[in-house]
Amino acid sequence: MDTNPTPSHQGANNYPMKFFITGTRRGIGKFLSNKLPTTQDVTEADVFINCKHDGFEQVRLLYEAAKIPGIKIINISSNSGDGIRNKVHPYAVEKIALDAANEQLFYQGVDTISLRFGYIDTDRVAHINEPKMSLDYIYEVVEWILIQPHRIKELTIIP
């Protein structure tokens, strides 16, 4: 038995998986769109990667993608909502909303996961002097998610 399968981006019918990725102008979305076979039509996608943060737009996009039969949804979220009790932090609240929508849809049977990352080495957080994960590592996590035989509701990874 192969305990370390190599992702091939092959669907169940042995066709190449197609990815629809939001937020491809920079950061995680751009990096993943350069590594994965993408489509410009979300209805043709096997996997929807919800990257683009713009207020509560990720929540809206998640609900829209959840209407597409058979699609796997990967939401790029954040651990920023952990411990925001003592300050105003709209970004964290928006990511908490994404996680809550993900949980709701997951328990309704949608194949959706919330990947809650700590700092990732992108231009957006270049000014922060804290440990960061590489974009290559984020890609490896996405690949790992794709080969799992079971649905995963959420995963938090902090460097």
N, C-alpha and C positions, 0 to 999 in steps of 0.2 A: 504494500500500500504506500502510495506517495504521500508523505505527510507534509510536504512543502511544495504544493502545486504552483506552477508558474501561470500567472494570469495571461490569457490570450485575447481577451476582449471578444470572445466567441459566445454567441447566444446559444440557447438550448437547441436550436435547429441548425447549428454549425454555420451561422452567418456572422459576419463581423458586427460587433456591437457598435452602435452609433451614439454619440454623446451630444447633448445640447447643454451648453455651459453659458451661464450669465456672467457678466462682469469681465469680459475678455480683453479690455483695454489695458489692464495692468494687474499686478499682483498675482494672487492664486489663480484667478480665472484665466489670465493670459498664459501663465505657465502650463496649466492643465490643458488648455486648448492647443498648445504647441506639442503636447505629448500624446494626445488622444484623438481618435478619428471623430470629427464633429460633423453635425448637420445643422443647417440653418432653420430647419422646421422641427419644432419641438414634438409634433405629432409623429415624426419619423424616428424619434430617438428611443433607444432602449433605456438610457440612463440620463436623467436630468440632474445636473450639478448646479445648485443654487448658490452662487458666490457673491453676486453683486449686492453690497450693502447700500441702501438708499432709504433711510428711515424704515418704515414698516413694509417696504416694497417686497422684501424677501418673503414675508408672510403671505402677501397676495399671490406672489408667484408660486409658492408652495401649494396653496389651495387650487390654483389653476392647473398645475401639473398633476395634482392628485386625481383630477377628472379623467386623465388619459389612461385607458385600460392597459395594465401590464407594465407600466413604466416603473423603474427603480429611481428613487429620489435620494440624492445626497445633499443635505443642507450644510453649508459651511457656516458654523456658528462660532461661539466664543465662550470662554469661561468667565468673561468679564462680569456676568451677572452674579457671580458668587461673591458675596460680601459687599454689596453696594448700599448697605443700610445707612451710612452716614454722609453720603454726598449725592449730589444731583449728577446723574450720568445717563443721558438719553440713549446713547449707543448700547449700554448694557440692558436697558429696558427693552429696546427693540430686539436684541438677541434673545432675551427671556421670552418675548412674545413668539419669536420663531421656534424656540424650543417647546413652548406650550402647544403651538399649532402642530408641530411635528408629533408630539405625544398623543394629542387628540386623534390625528389621522392614523397613527401607528395602531392604536387600539381599535380603529375601525377597519383594520386589515390592509391599509395602504403600505406598500414596501418603501418606507421612508426612514431615514436615519439623520440624526443631528450630530455632526462632528463638532465638538466643542474644543477648540484649540486655545492654547495660551499664545504667547507671542510667536509670530512667524517672521522670518527674515525677509521682509519686503520694504519697499521705499516708505510705505505708510508709517512704519514704526522704526525707521532708521535712527531717529533721535532718542529712542528709549534704550537705556543702558541696562538691559536685563537679558538673561539667556533666551535664545530664540531657536525655533526649529527651522530647518532648511525646507525650501520648496520641494526638493527631492524627497524628503521624508513625508511631506504631505501627499505627494504622488504615491509613495509606497503604501500609505494608509488607505488611500482610495483603492489601490489595486487589491489590498488585503480584504477590504469590504466586499469587493466584487466576487471574490472566490468563496465567500462564506456560504454554507448551505442553508443557513437560517437567517431570518431577519434580525437586525440589531437596532434597537430603538435609539440609543445614544452612546456616544463614546467621548470621554473627556481626556485630553492629552495635554500635559503641561511640561515644558522643558525644565 
